Every structure is written in structure tokens, then in C-alpha cells.
Amino acid sequence: MEPKKKTPRKRARKADGKFKGDNPLTPDVNEAWEPTEVAEALPKKTNYKVKSKVKTSNTTAGKYSTKQTIRPTFGSVKTKQH
């Protein structure tokens, strides 16, 4: 058993701007609500791929080079972190 799909709707109004009531003589139609149109959403693209990491043996390969990280030194001063 599938649940009923609710259609988008908004309250119906009279000419003076007040909300319109439901007519009890028509039980199959609810005059207090008006259906509204909804634009269809664009399909989502899910073709995401992870690029492989670039491995080079060249040390002059820009940001992909395998150079060691340079840590700043203060001469003979030792810090707790280094």
C-alpha cells in the first residue's frame, strides 16, 4: 500500500482577499484550496570520479614535486615543537 502523494496547493481567496471556505454541499471537492503548478527539477548528475594522485620522480614538478618541507630555524634556539 503506497501513501497518497500530496499535490502542492495554496489557500483559495475571495475577491476581497479573505480566505474562501469549503462548501459542505460538495463533499468530494474542497473549494478552500487551489492546486498550484510546480516546475520540474533538473536531473542531478552523479558521475563524480576521484582523480588519482600524480606521482612524479622529477623534483622540479611544481606543486607536485617531492621536495622536503623546510622548517624554520632560529640558529641555536630550540623550540618545543621542533
N, C-alpha and C positions, 0 to 999 in steps of 0.2 A: 504494500500500500504506500503510494508516494504522497507526500504532503502537497497541498494545493500551492501553486505558485502565485504569490500575491502580485497583482498588477500595480504599477505606480499610479497614484491618484492624488487629487487635492480636493479640498472642500469647495463645494459649489456656492456661489454667492448670488444674491438678488441684485437688481439694478442699482439699489441704493448702497450696496457694499456689505450688507449684513449677510450672515450665513443662511443658506436655504435649508429648510428642514425636510425630513423624509415624509413622503405621503403614505399613511398607513393603509390606504385603499389598494396600493400596488405592492404586495409583499415580495414579489420577485425582482423589483427594481428599486435601487436605493438612489433617490434623487439628491441626497445630501452630498454625494461625492461625484466628481467628474474624473474620467480617466485622463492621464497625461501621456504625451509621447516622450520616449526616451531614445536618445541616439545610441546606436550600436557602438561598442568599444572596438578599437582596433585589435587585431590578434597580436598576442605577445610573442616575441621571438625568443627562443630559448636555446639558441645554438652557441652557447658560451663554451670556449675551449681555453684551457690553461696552456700558455706558451711554455716551451721548455727553456731552461736556463742556458744562457750562452756560455760555453766553455772554450776558452782560448789559451794557447800557450804563449801568445805574444804579450809581453809586458807593456806594450805601448798601445793597447787596445782601448784607450779612453776610459770610460767608466766601467768597462768590463775587464780591466787589467787585473792581474793577480799580485799587485804590489802590496807590501805590508803596510799596515796602518802606522802612521808616525805619531808617537806620543810626545807631548811637550815635556821638556825637562827644565829644571831650574838650577843647573850646574850641580853642585854637591848637596842641594837641599832635597830631602826625601819627603814625600807625602804619604799619607796613609793609603791612598788609593793605588799608587804605583810602586 
